[in-house]
C-alpha cells in the first residue's frame, strides 16, 4: 500500500469532504396568493368586469318588480297619491294637484268634521269629470298604473270636506247665511273659494237644506260651493245626499305636487267650535244623566 506524494494536487472529492460549506443564498419565497393580492390592489381582470355588468342587468328587472310590488303594497294599505281632476275643492286644492291620502288613520280614530276625505262614489254619484275609456290594452294598462300612483285621475274617486258626521244636524242657513252644525254656525271664510280676479268669495250655500245625518254616513261638501256637486246635489238619492262611511278611502293630509303648492291640509279651527255643540255622543251622555238618578233612587229604596 502506498501513499500519494506531498506535491500531488488535491482531488475534488477531498476538497468537497474537507472544505467548509459555503452559505446558501437566501431566497425569499412569495407567499401563496400573492399574485391574487396584487390583482386585487390593481385592476380586476376583464372577465370579472363583464360578469359584474352582466349580473347587474340581470338583476335590474327583479329590482324593478320588487319596487313596484312594494309601492303597490304601500298604496293599497298605507298611503296613496291622488290626482285632483276638478275645481270643486278650490282654492284649497287646484286642478292638477297631487295629494297623499292616509289610508290607516281611520283604523285608529273616527272621521272628524273638517277632514278632507277621498271616497269611492261607485253606484251612487256620477263622475264629476268624464273620461273616454281607452280601447288599446296597452293604453288601458298605463292608465291603470297612472291612477294607482296618482298621476292620472280616478273615474269614481271623489274628494270633499266632511261637514257633518253621524248624528249631526246640518242646516243652511242661519240669519247670516252660514251653515250650522248642531246649531253652531261655521266660520268658513278661511277655506271657501275666493275668485282671484274679483276677490269675491263663495256663499256657504245657495241651496237650503236641513238634514240629520244618519248612522254610518257623512255629509260632505266641496270648498268651491258654486261648482261642487256634493251632498246638496244628491238629497234625492237613497242616502239623502250623505255618503257611506265605509266608502271612504282615507284622509288627504298633504299636497305634494306641484312643488310650489306643497302644504299640509289641517282641520280648520271652526270645526272645533262645532264639536262643542250638540255632538253625536249627546244621546249617550243624556242616557248617562238619566240613568244616574235612577241608580241612586234604586239604592235608596233598597235601604
C-alpha positions, 0 to 999 in steps of 0.5 A: 500500500502506498501513499500519494506524494506531498506535491500531488494536487488535491482531488475534488472529492477531498476538497468537497469532504474537507472544505467548509460549506459555503452559505446558501443564498437566501431566497425569499419565497412569495407567499401563496396568493400573492399574485391574487393580492396584487390583482386585487390592489390593481385592476380586476381582470376583464372577465370579472368586469363583464360578469359584474355588468352582466349580473347587474342587468340581470338583476335590474328587472327583479329590482324593478318588480320588487319596487313596484310590488312594494309601492303597490303594497304601500298604496293599497294599505298605507298611503296613496297619491291622488290626482285632483281632476276638478275645481270643486275643492278650490282654492284649497286644492287646484286642478292638477294637484297631487295629494297623499291620502292616509289610508290607516288613520281611520283604523285608529280614530273616527272621521272628524268634521273638517277632514278632507276625505277621498271616497269611492262614489261607485253606484251612487254619484256620477263622475264629476269629470268624464273620461273616454275609456281607452280601447288599446290594452296597452293604453288601458294598462298605463292608465291603470298604473297612472291612477294607482300612483296618482298621476292620472285621475280616478273615474269614481274617486271623489274628494270633499270636506266632511261637514257633518258626521253621524248624528249631526244636524246640518242646516243652511242657513242661519240669519247670516247665511252660514251653515250650522252644525248642531246649531253652531254656525261655521266660520268658513271664510278661511277655506271657501273659494275666493275668485282671484280676479274679483276677490269675491268669495263663495256663499256657504250655500245657495241651496237650503237644506236641513238634514240629520245625518244618519248612522254610518254616513257623512255629509260632505261638501266641496270648498268651491260651493258654486261648482261642487256637486256634493251632498246638496246635489244628491238629497234625492238619492237613497242616502239623502245626499250623505255618503257611506262611511265605509266608502271612504278611502282615507284622509288627504293630509298633504299636497305634494305636487306641484312643488310650489303648492306643497302644504299640509291640509289641517282641520280648520279651527271652526270645526272645533267650535262645532264639536262643542255643540250638540255632538253625536255622543249627546244621546249617550251622555243624556242616557248617562244623566238619566240613568244616574238618578235612577241608580241612586233612587234604586239604592235608596229604596233598597235601604 
